[in-house]
Amino acid sequence: MIRTYALFCLMVLFVVLVLPIQAFCTEDYAGETGRACRTCHLSPAGGGTLTASGESFRDELRAKGRDRPLNPIQHIVRFIIGYLHMLTAVIWFGTILYVHLLLKPAYAARGLPKGELWLGWVSIAIMAVTGTLLTIARVPSWYVFFHTRFGILLLIKISLFIVMVAAATLVTFVIGPKLKKRKESKTRQQKRDLTPEEVSEFDGKEGRPAYIVFRKTVYDVTQSKFWKKGSHMERHQAGADLTDLLKQAPHGEDNILPMPVVGKLLASSEKRGKPPEIRVFYFFAYMNLVIVFMIIFIIALWRWW
């Protein structure tokens, strides 16, 4: 699982860093005059050496406080900050995509893993600081946010980031504790019937009990020395139905029947409706996934449109 996640992040980073990015100019001139980039730059694609018209327009922007020239050291510092900002975004977005597209939100619905929480909040803090510094270096006045294409897109991106932070705060400090309390409450209920989805939550990891299913009966194998951390011989995981797999095992059912019985296995259709905190968690999970795609779309508009 860890190898798959690492490979996924490396692929995202490869796409971001390797695909060619055209040099781009400040959009103010094109937006205000309707002329192409080659009017301001010697290169038709924009960027690089300015023409006489470009230098004149640059000087006019500086006089209005709408252009902020940087010395070589400031350029290097901004590059390092930008690299850190992009790298953190790739890690954070890669985690969101990995959890939502490969593991599915149900992976975290049983209780927010501490590792993902730490990664998420550290990423949020780094992106907030580096993003603020990059905005200060690139945006000299509030005018840019409302009258330039770059500024409007940046304002939308910042707004989406704030929405994600607000959702993360609600999930971490309101929804998360409720999910944890629900999980602990379910753990204390030893004798009861469970659906396959509920059995899968008892995987023996992070202090959770380890349950298995054999012939429609749920067994508790938490105390078994053969099920340490919910894994049996590094081949089978707790939280699953092992009825068919036992046919291939070197031992018989005598090793399972003595285990404590939790209850019967219910059909999935008999599962009760999801509690409100689970539904809210799923809503924010998929909302964040949509926002990630929206932010990537905005970055694509900056670079390639």
C-alpha positions in Angstrom: 0.0 0.0 0.0 2.8 2.4 0.9 4.7 1.6 -2.3 1.5 2.2 -4.3 1.0 5.6 -2.7 4.7 6.6 -3.1 4.5 5.6 -6.8 1.3 7.6 -7.3 2.9 10.8 -5.7 6.0 10.4 -7.9 3.8 10.1 -11.0 2.0 13.3 -10.1 5.3 15.1 -9.4 6.7 13.9 -12.7 3.8 15.3 -14.6 4.0 18.7 -12.9 7.8 19.1 -13.2 8.5 17.5 -16.6 5.7 18.8 -18.8 6.8 21.9 -20.6 5.6 25.2 -19.3 5.5 28.2 -21.5 7.0 31.5 -20.2 4.2 33.9 -19.5 4.0 37.7 -19.2 2.0 39.9 -17.0 -1.5 39.9 -18.3 -2.2 43.6 -17.6 -1.0 44.8 -21.0 -3.0 42.2 -23.0 -6.1 42.7 -20.8 -6.1 46.5 -21.1 -5.1 46.9 -24.7 -6.3 43.7 -26.3 -2.9 43.2 -28.0 -0.9 40.0 -28.2 2.1 39.2 -26.0 4.6 39.9 -28.9 3.7 43.6 -28.6 5.3 43.7 -25.2 8.0 40.9 -25.7 10.4 40.1 -28.4 9.4 36.4 -28.1 5.9 35.7 -29.7 5.2 33.4 -26.8 5.7 36.1 -24.2 8.4 36.4 -21.5 12.0 37.4 -21.8 13.3 40.6 -23.3 10.8 43.5 -23.6 10.2 45.7 -26.6 10.1 49.4 -26.3 6.3 49.3 -25.8 6.8 46.7 -23.1 9.4 48.7 -21.3 7.1 51.8 -21.4 4.1 49.9 -20.1 6.3 48.3 -17.3 7.5 51.7 -16.2 3.9 52.9 -16.1 2.9 49.9 -14.0 5.7 50.6 -11.5 4.7 54.3 -11.3 1.2 53.1 -10.3 2.6 50.6 -7.8 1.3 47.6 -9.8 4.6 46.0 -10.6 7.2 45.0 -8.0 10.7 44.4 -9.4 12.9 41.8 -7.6 16.6 41.7 -7.2 18.5 38.4 -8.0 18.5 37.3 -4.3 14.8 37.9 -4.1 14.2 35.9 -7.2 16.2 33.0 -5.7 14.2 33.1 -2.5 10.9 33.3 -4.4 12.0 30.3 -6.4 12.8 28.2 -3.3 9.5 29.2 -1.7 7.6 28.5 -4.9 9.3 25.1 -5.2 8.4 24.2 -1.6 4.8 25.4 -2.2 4.4 23.3 -5.3 6.0 20.2 -3.7 3.7 20.5 -0.6 0.7 20.9 -2.9 1.7 17.7 -4.9 2.0 15.7 -1.6 -1.3 17.0 -0.2 -3.3 16.7 -3.4 -1.6 13.3 -4.1 -2.8 12.1 -0.6 -6.3 13.3 -1.3 -6.5 11.7 -4.7 -4.9 8.4 -3.4 -7.4 8.1 -0.5 -10.5 9.1 -2.5 -9.8 7.3 -5.8 -7.9 4.2 -4.6 -8.7 3.6 -0.9 -12.2 5.3 -1.0 -13.4 7.6 1.8 -14.7 4.6 3.8 -11.0 4.1 4.6 -11.1 7.2 6.9 -14.8 7.0 7.8 -14.0 4.5 10.5 -11.8 7.1 12.3 -9.3 9.6 11.0 -5.8 8.1 10.9 -3.2 10.1 12.8 -0.7 10.0 10.0 -3.0 11.5 7.4 -4.1 14.2 9.9 -0.5 15.2 10.6 0.4 15.2 6.9 -2.7 17.2 6.1 -2.2 20.0 8.7 1.5 20.3 8.1 0.8 20.7 4.4 -1.9 23.3 5.1 0.5 25.3 7.3 3.3 25.2 4.7 1.1 26.1 1.8 -0.5 29.0 3.8 2.8 30.5 4.7 4.5 30.0 1.3 1.4 31.0 -0.6 1.2 34.3 1.4 4.8 35.1 0.7 4.4 34.3 -3.0 1.3 36.5 -3.2 3.1 39.4 -1.5 6.0 39.0 -4.0 3.7 38.8 -7.0 0.8 41.1 -6.1 1.7 44.7 -5.3 -1.8 46.0 -4.7 -5.5 44.9 -4.2 -6.1 46.3 -7.7 -4.6 43.2 -9.2 -7.1 40.9 -7.5 -10.1 42.5 -9.2 -8.9 43.9 -12.5 -6.4 41.3 -13.9 -7.0 37.8 -15.1 -4.1 36.5 -13.0 -5.4 38.3 -9.9 -9.0 37.0 -10.3 -7.8 33.4 -10.8 -5.5 33.8 -7.8 -8.4 35.1 -5.7 -10.5 32.1 -6.7 -7.7 29.8 -5.8 -7.2 31.4 -2.4 -11.0 31.2 -1.7 -11.0 27.5 -2.6 -8.1 26.9 -0.3 -9.9 28.7 2.6 -12.9 26.5 2.0 -10.7 23.4 2.2 -9.1 24.6 5.4 -12.6 25.3 6.9 -13.7 21.8 6.0 -10.5 20.3 7.4 -11.1 22.2 10.7 -14.7 21.0 10.9 -13.8 17.4 10.1 -10.8 17.3 12.5 -12.3 18.9 15.5 -16.0 18.2 15.2 -16.7 15.2 12.9 -13.5 13.3 13.8 -14.2 13.1 17.5 -17.7 11.9 16.8 -16.3 9.2 14.5 -13.8 8.2 17.2 -16.5 8.1 19.9 -18.7 6.0 17.6 -15.9 3.6 17.0 -15.2 3.2 20.7 -18.9 2.7 21.4 -19.0 -0.1 18.8 -15.9 -1.6 20.2 -17.5 -1.9 23.6 -20.5 -3.8 22.2 -19.1 -7.3 22.1 -22.1 -9.4 21.4 -24.0 -8.3 18.3 -24.8 -9.1 14.7 -22.8 -7.2 12.1 -22.9 -6.6 8.3 -19.9 -7.2 6.1 -19.2 -3.5 6.0 -19.3 -3.3 9.8 -17.0 -6.3 10.2 -14.4 -4.7 7.9 -14.0 -1.9 10.5 -12.6 -4.4 13.0 -9.3 -5.0 11.3 -7.0 -5.2 14.4 -5.1 -2.1 13.5 -4.5 1.0 15.7 -6.0 -0.7 18.8 -9.2 -2.0 17.1 -10.4 -5.5 17.7 -9.7 -8.2 15.0 -12.9 -9.9 13.7 -13.2 -12.6 11.1 -16.2 -14.3 9.5 -16.6 -18.1 9.1 -19.8 -19.7 7.9 -22.0 -16.6 8.6 -20.6 -16.3 12.1 -18.4 -13.5 13.3 -15.4 -14.5 15.6 -13.1 -12.3 17.7 -9.5 -13.3 17.1 -8.0 -10.3 18.8 -6.3 -12.3 21.6 -4.9 -15.0 19.2 -1.2 -15.1 18.8 -1.7 -15.9 15.2 -3.5 -12.7 14.5 -1.1 -10.0 15.7 -2.1 -6.5 14.5 -5.0 -8.1 12.5 -2.7 -10.1 10.2 -2.5 -13.9 9.9 0.8 -15.2 8.5 1.1 -11.9 6.6 -1.4 -13.3 4.1 -4.9 -12.8 5.5 -6.3 -9.6 7.1 -8.9 -9.4 9.8 -12.3 -7.8 9.0 -12.9 -10.3 6.1 -14.9 -13.5 5.4 -12.4 -16.4 5.5 -14.9 -19.2 4.8 -13.6 -19.9 1.3 -10.0 -19.2 2.2 -10.0 -21.9 4.9 -10.4 -24.6 2.3 -6.8 -23.7 1.1 -5.4 -23.5 4.7 -3.1 -26.2 6.1 -5.4 -26.4 9.2 -9.1 -27.0 9.6 -12.0 -25.2 11.3 -10.9 -26.5 14.7 -8.6 -23.5 15.0 -11.5 -21.0 14.5 -14.5 -22.6 16.3 -12.9 -22.1 19.8 -12.6 -18.4 19.3 -15.1 -16.0 21.0 -18.3 -15.5 19.0 -19.3 -11.9 18.4 -22.6 -12.6 16.6 -24.1 -13.5 13.2 -23.2 -12.0 9.8 -26.1 -9.9 8.5 -26.8 -9.2 4.8 -25.7 -5.8 3.5 -29.3 -4.9 2.8 -30.0 -5.2 6.5 -27.5 -2.5 7.4 -28.9 0.5 9.2 -28.7 4.0 7.7 -25.5 5.9 8.1 -25.4 8.3 11.1 -25.3 12.1 10.4 -21.5 12.4 11.1 -20.7 9.8 8.5 -22.9 11.5 5.8 -21.3 14.9 6.6 -17.8 13.3 6.4 -18.5 11.8 3.0 -19.9 15.2 1.8 -16.7 17.0 2.8 -14.5 14.2 1.5 -16.0 14.4 -2.0 -16.2 18.2 -1.9 -12.4 18.4 -1.2 -11.8 16.1 -4.2 -13.8 18.4 -6.4 -11.9 21.4 -5.1 -8.6 19.8 -5.8 -9.6 19.3 -9.5 -10.8 23.0 -9.6 -7.5 24.3 -8.2 -5.5 22.2 -10.7 -7.8 23.6 -13.5 -7.0 27.1 -12.3 -3.3 26.4 -12.4 -3.7 25.0 -16.0 -5.5 28.3 -17.0 -2.5 30.2 -15.6 0.1 28.2 -17.4 -1.3 27.0 -20.7 -4.4 29.0 -21.6 
